């Protein structure tokens, strides 16, 4: 019974991770509208820090990503192979478990600022501005949408802060 449950769970996870089935030259996916969830910093619990590494380890149990992929993402803002869906679904998992993106792919820019400021030394207000600009996403695939959001945020950060600091 336990094996059947595990296999069923694995199949459900795999099917949810896929962005759509190819139909001719189009992807068959659910439509997702863009809505940014913005709250003021005063409404957030300042003690809402959490262990991002624990979330990443948890998501890596389902969506295996090599450390070199994560290093590339952190350094360049993108994965080395952007055709691979697994790392993109890993990103979706991390963003969902971090409450940065909801199950229906809506972004919480304030929460993104809280989490991202734990990783990069940037003010939360600056991150909110960048995250807001990155939240208008046309992608309908949840994994692709989450990845492109994070990619936009990282590339903007690298462009503004990392190049400024290297001068």
C-alpha positions as CSV (number, residue, x, y, z in Angstrom):
1,X,0.0,0.0,0.0
2,X,2.8,2.4,0.9
3,X,4.6,1.7,-2.5
4,X,1.4,2.4,-4.4
5,X,0.9,5.7,-2.5
6,X,4.6,6.7,-3.2
7,X,4.3,5.9,-6.9
8,X,1.0,7.8,-7.2
9,X,2.5,10.7,-5.4
10,X,5.5,10.7,-7.7
11,X,3.3,10.5,-10.8
12,X,1.2,13.4,-9.5
13,X,4.3,15.5,-8.7
14,X,5.7,14.7,-12.2
15,X,2.5,15.6,-13.9
16,X,2.1,18.8,-12.0
17,X,5.7,19.7,-12.8
18,X,5.1,19.6,-16.5
19,X,4.0,22.9,-18.0
20,X,1.8,21.5,-20.7
21,X,1.4,19.0,-23.5
22,X,2.5,20.1,-26.9
23,X,-0.4,20.5,-29.3
24,X,0.8,21.4,-32.7
25,X,3.0,24.4,-32.2
26,X,1.2,25.6,-29.0
27,X,1.4,24.6,-25.4
28,X,-1.8,23.5,-23.8
29,X,-1.8,25.2,-20.4
30,X,-4.0,27.0,-18.0
31,X,-4.3,30.7,-18.4
32,X,-2.9,32.7,-15.5
33,X,-3.6,36.4,-15.0
34,X,-1.0,38.7,-13.6
35,X,-1.7,40.1,-10.2
36,X,0.9,41.4,-7.9
37,X,0.1,41.1,-4.2
38,X,1.7,44.1,-2.5
39,X,1.5,44.9,1.2
40,X,3.2,47.6,3.2
41,X,6.2,46.7,5.3
42,X,4.3,47.7,8.4
43,X,1.8,44.9,7.8
44,X,4.5,42.2,7.8
45,X,5.7,40.4,10.9
46,X,9.4,41.4,11.3
47,X,10.1,38.0,12.9
48,X,8.9,36.1,9.8
49,X,12.4,35.0,8.9
50,X,12.7,31.4,8.1
51,X,15.3,28.9,7.0
52,X,15.6,29.2,3.2
53,X,18.1,26.4,3.1
54,X,15.6,24.0,4.7
55,X,13.1,25.0,2.0
56,X,15.6,24.4,-0.7
57,X,16.6,21.0,0.7
58,X,12.9,20.1,0.9
59,X,12.2,21.1,-2.7
60,X,15.4,19.4,-3.9
61,X,13.8,16.1,-2.7
62,X,11.2,16.4,-5.4
63,X,13.0,18.4,-8.0
64,X,16.7,17.4,-8.0
65,X,19.0,20.3,-9.0
66,X,22.7,20.1,-9.0
67,X,24.7,22.7,-7.0
68,X,26.4,23.9,-10.1
69,X,22.9,25.0,-11.5
70,X,22.2,26.9,-8.3
71,X,25.7,28.5,-8.4
72,X,25.1,29.6,-12.0
73,X,21.7,31.0,-11.1
74,X,23.2,33.0,-8.2
75,X,26.1,34.3,-10.3
76,X,24.5,35.0,-13.7
77,X,20.8,35.1,-13.0
78,X,20.0,32.1,-15.1
79,X,20.4,28.3,-15.4
80,X,23.0,26.9,-17.8
81,X,20.3,24.9,-19.6
82,X,17.0,26.8,-19.8
83,X,15.3,24.0,-21.6
84,X,15.4,21.7,-18.5
85,X,12.0,22.0,-16.7
86,X,13.2,20.4,-13.4
87,X,15.3,23.3,-12.1
88,X,12.5,25.7,-13.1
89,X,10.0,23.6,-11.0
90,X,12.5,23.6,-8.2
91,X,12.4,27.4,-8.3
92,X,8.6,27.3,-8.3
93,X,8.6,25.0,-5.3
94,X,11.0,27.2,-3.3
95,X,9.0,30.4,-4.1
96,X,5.7,28.7,-3.2
97,X,7.1,27.3,0.1
98,X,8.5,30.7,0.9
99,X,5.1,32.3,0.2
100,X,6.6,34.5,-2.5
101,X,4.3,33.0,-5.1
102,X,0.8,31.6,-4.4
103,X,-0.6,28.4,-5.8
104,X,-2.2,30.4,-8.6
105,X,1.1,32.1,-9.5
106,X,0.5,35.5,-7.9
107,X,3.6,37.2,-6.6
108,X,3.9,38.7,-3.1
109,X,6.6,41.4,-3.6
110,X,6.9,42.2,0.1
111,X,7.5,38.6,0.9
112,X,10.1,38.4,-1.9
113,X,11.8,41.4,-0.3
114,X,11.9,39.7,3.1
115,X,13.3,36.5,1.8
116,X,15.7,38.0,-0.8
117,X,17.2,40.4,1.7
118,X,18.4,37.3,3.6
119,X,20.3,36.2,0.6
120,X,21.6,39.6,-0.8
121,X,22.6,42.7,1.1
122,X,20.0,45.0,-0.5
123,X,17.3,47.1,1.3
124,X,13.8,45.6,1.3
125,X,12.4,48.7,-0.3
126,X,14.8,48.4,-3.2
127,X,13.9,44.7,-3.6
128,X,10.2,45.6,-3.6
129,X,10.7,48.0,-6.5
130,X,12.6,45.4,-8.5
131,X,10.2,42.6,-7.6
132,X,7.2,44.7,-8.6
133,X,8.8,45.5,-12.0
134,X,9.5,41.7,-12.4
135,X,6.1,40.6,-11.4
136,X,4.3,41.4,-14.7
137,X,4.9,38.0,-16.3
138,X,3.3,36.7,-19.5
139,X,4.2,33.0,-18.9
140,X,1.3,30.6,-18.2
141,X,3.4,27.6,-17.1
142,X,3.8,27.9,-13.3
143,X,7.4,26.6,-13.3
144,X,8.4,28.9,-16.2
145,X,6.6,31.9,-14.7
146,X,8.4,31.4,-11.3
147,X,11.8,30.9,-12.9
148,X,11.4,34.0,-15.1
149,X,10.4,36.1,-12.1
150,X,13.4,35.0,-10.1
151,X,15.6,35.4,-13.2
152,X,14.4,38.9,-13.7
153,X,15.0,39.7,-10.0
154,X,18.5,38.2,-10.0
155,X,19.6,39.8,-13.3
156,X,18.4,43.2,-12.1
157,X,20.2,42.8,-8.9
158,X,23.4,41.7,-10.7
159,X,23.1,44.6,-13.1
160,X,22.5,47.3,-10.5
161,X,24.4,46.1,-7.4
162,X,27.1,43.6,-8.5
163,X,28.4,45.7,-11.4
164,X,28.3,48.9,-9.2
165,X,30.3,47.1,-6.5
166,X,32.9,45.8,-8.9
167,X,33.9,49.3,-10.1
